[in-house]
Amino acid sequence: MKIKKFISILLILLVIPIFFTSCQKLKDFHDPPDLSKEPLDPDKRAQRNIKEGRGINLGGIANRKTTYEFSTANPMWRASLEVLDFIPLTTVDYSGGMIITDWYSETDGTSNESLKITVRFLSNEIRADSLKIVVHKKRCSANNSCKMTLLPADSQIKSELRSVILRKASLIEKASKGKKSNKKN
């Protein structure tokens, strides 16, 4: 019994200072900083916070800069979306560099085959090795048993998709460069 009482008193004595120190933070919460005095550059803001003891410095370990190109400015992305616009899309993830379509079959309803296309972007450059295209084929029989297969790398649909996307991307890039040069003139 005495041990339980001792432990409860000890816990109370340890918890009370936490409450009092957290009340000090409430003052800062109700007194927002003057944003006109804040630096706009996030790197300068981070350095200031580190000097004031409000942040950590990893010593350049995580100093890699990532450049994101907005999706409408990426010709490969735009071309892929334009080429696949007739198929319902299930996943479109620009930051992950992937487009996945839903299962697609001919509209007449007589076909028992359907395709699912996955396009992965390995690079923003307009090159054949910048795209990885995966095509799954599903063939269903009359009793609703379906068999799915992965089409080989040298299949005709993969090579046609790749060439159409690359051609469209080069046309989009050429048109955007033409617009930029017209704006400069």
Secondary structure, 3 states (H helix, E strand, C coil): CHHHHHHHHHHHHHHHHHHHHHHHHHHHHHCCCCHHHCCCCHHHHHHHHHHCCCCCCCCCCCCCCCCCCCHHHCHHHHHHHHHCCCCCEEEEECCCCEEEECCECCCCCCCCEEEEEEEEECCCCCCHHHEEEEEEEEEECCCCCEEEEECCCCCHHHHHHHHHHHHHHHHHHHHHHHHHHHHHC
